[in-house]
Amino acid sequence: MSDAAQRLLGESLGQDVLVKLRSNETVRGRLRSFDQHLNVVLEDAYEMVGDGQRRLGTVVIRGENIVMISPASRG
């Protein structure tokens, strides 16, 4: 992972993010931690399903499954 990507993720710790997965699913939650392989831990996570969402709680997502991470507003 590049230094710029690591810095940006570090600044997002404790913030809400959207994580787009290779399976075309989107998960939203508060970024708790990440590592050099882009494995991430999200708290208060929700899977975005159609027009709604499904509560997941705390999840670990393997970096190899992540396509994109973006800031998100809580709502």
Backbone hydrogen bonds, N-H to C=O, Kabsch-Sander energy under -0.5 kcal/mol:
donor,donor_aa,acceptor,acceptor_aa,energy
6,Q,2,S,-2.3
7,R,3,D,-2.4
8,L,4,A,-2.5
9,L,5,A,-2.4
10,G,6,Q,-2.3
11,E,7,R,-2.0
12,S,8,L,-0.9
12,S,9,L,-0.7
13,L,9,L,-0.5
13,L,10,G,-1.0
14,G,31,L,-3.3
15,Q,12,S,-2.5
17,V,29,G,-2.9
18,L,70,S,-3.4
19,V,27,V,-3.3
20,K,18,L,-0.5
20,K,68,M,-2.4
21,L,25,E,-2.9
22,R,65,N,-2.5
24,N,21,L,-2.1
26,T,48,M,-0.5
27,V,19,V,-2.6
28,R,46,Y,-3.0
29,G,17,V,-2.0
30,R,43,E,-2.6
31,L,15,Q,-2.7
31,L,29,G,-0.5
32,R,30,R,-0.6
32,R,41,V,-3.1
33,S,41,V,-1.2
35,D,39,N,-1.3
38,L,35,D,-2.0
40,V,61,I,-2.4
41,V,33,S,-2.4
42,L,59,V,-2.5
43,E,30,R,-2.6
45,A,57,G,-3.3
46,Y,28,R,-2.8
47,E,54,R,-2.8
48,M,26,T,-3.0
48,M,46,Y,-0.5
49,V,47,E,-0.6
49,V,52,G,-1.8
50,G,48,M,-0.5
52,G,49,V,-2.8
54,R,47,E,-2.4
56,L,45,A,-3.0
57,G,45,A,-1.6
59,V,42,L,-2.5
61,I,40,V,-2.8
62,R,60,V,-0.5
65,N,62,R,-1.8
66,I,63,G,-1.5
67,V,20,K,-3.0
68,M,20,K,-1.5
70,S,18,L,-2.5
72,A,16,D,-2.3
